[in-house]
Amino acid sequence: MCANVFMKYAFVLGRVYTLSVAELIAVLEKADAGTGLTGEPIRIIEASPEVLVIEIDKPLMTDRLQKKLGGIIKILQIVDVVQKREQDSINFALKHYFKPSVLKKNFFKDYKGKVQFGISVYLLDMELVKRPNGGNHAVNRAQKGKEQNFSNPFGEPKRLGMMIKKVMTDLGQSIRLVLPEFNSLSLASVVVTKNLLLQKGAEICILAGKTQVYTAKTCTVQDFEDYGRRDYQRPARDEKQGMIPPKVAQIMLNLSGCKSGDVILDPFCGIGTLIQEALLLGYKALGSDINKLAIRGSEQNLEWFRNRYKIPPGKYHLETSDARQVAKLLIGQNIKAVVTEGTLGPIYSEYPKPAEIAKNFKDLQALYKESFAEFAKFLPAKSRAVMCVPAYRRNRDSYEMLPDLDFINGLGYNMVDIISPAIAKKLPFLRLTERGTAIYDRKDQIVAREIAIFEKQ
């Protein structure tokens, strides 16, 4: 846990940053003694597609919180705020900041051996990468012929790192600097981990806005090795049908609003990814699938998972069942949420014809409608169903989605915005669909996942 004088934290967002923000808000606004959360609304100070800064009333147990968040790459402790002029480069604004006393007190522990530290820059003002030399066009013209402090932001980590290294070297400290790759402003979590920066020094992070710069220290980074283990080391995999990544499964579970110990149902469980992630988050889980081979693979994976992660027996149960008839298996069960990757239809290597897409949507809407009618038999009021449905990726920013999701309205559900309109208005960079959902995709996939939340009336 990082102590925090100002009780300000920054969260480095994942690639699909809209889902990262949705998950983060859902987790932070739910009371959880294990992570120091009180359930109070969070106060967002600043945000960009890279990083979100909050202010909170109590220190966070960042180590525990990091393990809960599939969409957050790093959690940072805000150390200070430095004012800057809009035309100033980042290193110019900080040229008097990194004094020996500041570095010793806020960033570096005392080591007998060589201190290792890294530098990452995250942009709160995304215009910094669009302006010539990192400056403002209008200011450039106004300052023509005068001294300017503009610089290419991609050179900032090295300039800042060398500035800090010189200060520490002048004090007689043996020190090693780790820099981002040439075309990057920040260090990947794998680099932070492999270089033991959090154990033998620090990762110093700079969050750059138009008129102020936050200095921060990394508290935790995402455990990339463990996510890889949970995905690729399982005994059963099904590449042909596509598998939901553990990080996305974790995000969806966090959007369910459930608390530790609640029972979650995945009625399209496949080889068990959502079930395993539910167990890791402290839920009990029931899984079903119409495919007997999928259930067999899920049994193998979950037995491996239970042994690997020391999950107590009795925390999950699997059955072969059609999702449209699953209620009969749940007599006496207190299901708090349905979290599932619904059948997405065929997997394609080339973009399908419009007629084929229309047929897939028609078939899936019929399946989903019957399934949600079944879920209504056992879901309590105000409980949620969080579900992936297919979206066909036409290009980078365009998708062919199910024509509507209104089929659930007559079944006793309401759609819930994945991010509230008030927060979405405050964060205009978010990529939300017109119906308040968010899409997770990969570059090499035609069939993306649209993640929607439904609430039982």
Secondary structure in CASP SS format (residue, H / E / C, confidence):
PFRMAT SS
TARGET T0000
AUTHOR 0000-0000-0000
METHOD secondary structure of the structure
MODEL  1
M C 1.00
C C 1.00
A C 1.00
N C 1.00
V C 1.00
F C 1.00
M C 1.00
K E 1.00
Y E 1.00
A E 1.00
F E 1.00
V E 1.00
L E 1.00
G C 1.00
R C 1.00
V C 1.00
Y H 1.00
T H 1.00
L H 1.00
S H 1.00
V H 1.00
A H 1.00
E H 1.00
L H 1.00
I H 1.00
A H 1.00
V H 1.00
L H 1.00
E C 1.00
K C 1.00
A C 1.00
D E 1.00
A C 1.00
G C 1.00
T C 1.00
G C 1.00
L E 1.00
T C 1.00
G C 1.00
E C 1.00
P C 1.00
I C 1.00
R E 1.00
I E 1.00
I E 1.00
E E 1.00
A E 1.00
S C 1.00
P C 1.00
E C 1.00
V E 1.00
L E 1.00
V E 1.00
I E 1.00
E E 1.00
I C 1.00
D C 1.00
K C 1.00
P C 1.00
L C 1.00
M C 1.00
T H 1.00
D H 1.00
R H 1.00
L H 1.00
Q H 1.00
K H 1.00
K H 1.00
L C 1.00
G C 1.00
G C 1.00
I E 1.00
I E 1.00
K E 1.00
I E 1.00
L E 1.00
Q E 1.00
I E 1.00
V E 1.00
D E 1.00
V E 1.00
V E 1.00
Q E 1.00
K C 1.00
R C 1.00
E C 1.00
Q C 1.00
D C 1.00
S C 1.00
I H 1.00
N H 1.00
F H 1.00
A H 1.00
L C 1.00
K C 1.00
H C 1.00
Y C 1.00
F C 1.00
K C 1.00
P H 1.00
S H 1.00
V H 1.00
L H 1.00
K H 1.00
K H 1.00
N H 1.00
F C 1.00
F C 1.00
K C 1.00
D C 1.00
Y C 1.00
K C 1.00
G C 1.00
K C 1.00
V E 1.00
Q E 1.00
F E 1.00
G E 1.00
I E 1.00
S E 1.00
V E 1.00
Y E 1.00
L E 1.00
L C 1.00
D C 1.00
M H 1.00
E H 1.00
L H 1.00
V H 1.00
K C 1.00
R C 1.00
P H 1.00
N H 1.00
G H 1.00
G C 1.00
N C 1.00
H H 1.00
A H 1.00
V H 1.00
N H 1.00
R H 1.00
A H 1.00
Q C 1.00
K C 1.00
G C 1.00
K C 1.00
E C 1.00
Q C 1.00
N C 1.00
F C 1.00
S C 1.00
N C 1.00
P H 1.00
F H 1.00
G H 1.00
E H 1.00
P H 1.00
K H 1.00
R H 1.00
L H 1.00
G H 1.00
M H 1.00
M H 1.00
I H 1.00
K H 1.00
K H 1.00
V H 1.00
M H 1.00
T H 1.00
D H 1.00
L C 1.00
G C 1.00
Q C 1.00
S C 1.00
I E 1.00
R E 1.00
L E 1.00
V E 1.00
L C 1.00
P C 1.00
E C 1.00
F C 1.00
N C 1.00
S C 1.00
L C 1.00
S C 1.00
L C 1.00
A C 1.00
S H 1.00
V H 1.00
V H 1.00
V H 1.00
T H 1.00
K H 1.00
N C 1.00
L C 1.00
L H 1.00
L H 1.00
Q H 1.00
K H 1.00
G E 1.00
A E 1.00
E E 1.00
I E 1.00
C E 1.00
I E 1.00
L E 1.00
A E 1.00
G C 1.00
K C 1.00
T C 1.00
Q E 1.00
V E 1.00
Y E 1.00
T E 1.00
A E 1.00
K E 1.00
T E 1.00
C E 1.00
T E 1.00
V E 1.00
Q C 1.00
D C 1.00
F H 1.00
E H 1.00
D H 1.00
Y H 1.00
G H 1.00
R H 1.00
R H 1.00
D H 1.00
Y H 1.00
Q C 1.00
R C 1.00
P C 1.00
A C 1.00
R C 1.00
D C 1.00
E C 1.00
K C 1.00
Q C 1.00
G C 1.00
M C 1.00
I C 1.00
P C 1.00
P H 1.00
K H 1.00
V H 1.00
A H 1.00
Q H 1.00
I H 1.00
M H 1.00
L H 1.00
N H 1.00
L C 1.00
S C 1.00
G C 1.00
C C 1.00
K C 1.00
S C 1.00
G C 1.00
D C 1.00
V E 1.00
I E 1.00
L E 1.00
D E 1.00
P C 1.00
F C 1.00
C C 1.00
G C 1.00
I C 1.00
G C 1.00
T H 1.00
L H 1.00
I H 1.00
Q H 1.00
E H 1.00
A H 1.00
L H 1.00
L H 1.00
L C 1.00
G C 1.00
Y C 1.00
K E 1.00
A E 1.00
L E 1.00
G E 1.00
S E 1.00
D E 1.00
I C 1.00
N C 1.00
K H 1.00
L H 1.00
A H 1.00
I H 1.00
R H 1.00
G H 1.00
S H 1.00
E H 1.00
Q H 1.00
N H 1.00
L H 1.00
E H 1.00
W H 1.00
F H 1.00
R H 1.00
N H 1.00
R H 1.00
Y C 1.00
K C 1.00
I C 1.00
P C 1.00
P C 1.00
G C 1.00
K C 1.00
Y E 1.00
H E 1.00
L E 1.00
E E 1.00
T E 1.00
S C 1.00
D C 1.00
A H 1.00
R H 1.00
Q H 1.00
V H 1.00
A H 1.00
K H 1.00
L H 1.00
L C 1.00
I C 1.00
G C 1.00
Q C 1.00
N C 1.00
I E 1.00
K E 1.00
A E 1.00
V E 1.00
V E 1.00
T E 1.00
E E 1.00
G C 1.00
T C 1.00
L C 1.00
G C 1.00
P C 1.00
I C 1.00
Y C 1.00
S C 1.00
E C 1.00
Y C 1.00
P C 1.00
K C 1.00
P H 1.00
A H 1.00
E H 1.00
I H 1.00
A H 1.00
K H 1.00
N H 1.00
F H 1.00
K H 1.00
D H 1.00
L H 1.00
Q H 1.00
A H 1.00
L H 1.00
Y H 1.00
K H 1.00
E H 1.00
S H 1.00
F H 1.00
A H 1.00
E H 1.00
F H 1.00
A C 1.00
K C 1.00
F C 1.00
L C 1.00
P C 1.00
A C 1.00
K C 1.00
S C 1.00
R E 1.00
A E 1.00
V E 1.00
M E 1.00
C E 1.00
V E 1.00
P E 1.00
A E 1.00
Y E 1.00
R E 1.00
R E 1.00
N E 1.00
R C 1.00
D C 1.00
S E 1.00
Y E 1.00
E E 1.00
M E 1.00
L C 1.00
P C 1.00
D C 1.00
L C 1.00
D H 1.00
F H 1.00
I H 1.00
N H 1.00
G H 1.00
L H 1.00
G C 1.00
Y E 1.00
N E 1.00
M E 1.00
V E 1.00
D C 1.00
I C 1.00
I C 1.00
S C 1.00
P H 1.00
A H 1.00
I H 1.00
A H 1.00
K H 1.00
K H 1.00
L C 1.00
P C 1.00
F C 1.00
L C 1.00
R C 1.00
L C 1.00
T C 1.00
E C 1.00
R C 1.00
G C 1.00
T C 1.00
A E 1.00
I E 1.00
Y E 1.00
D C 1.00
R C 1.00
K C 1.00
D C 1.00
Q C 1.00
I C 1.00
V E 1.00
A E 1.00
R E 1.00
E E 1.00
I E 1.00
A E 1.00
I E 1.00
F E 1.00
E E 1.00
K E 1.00
Q C 1.00
END
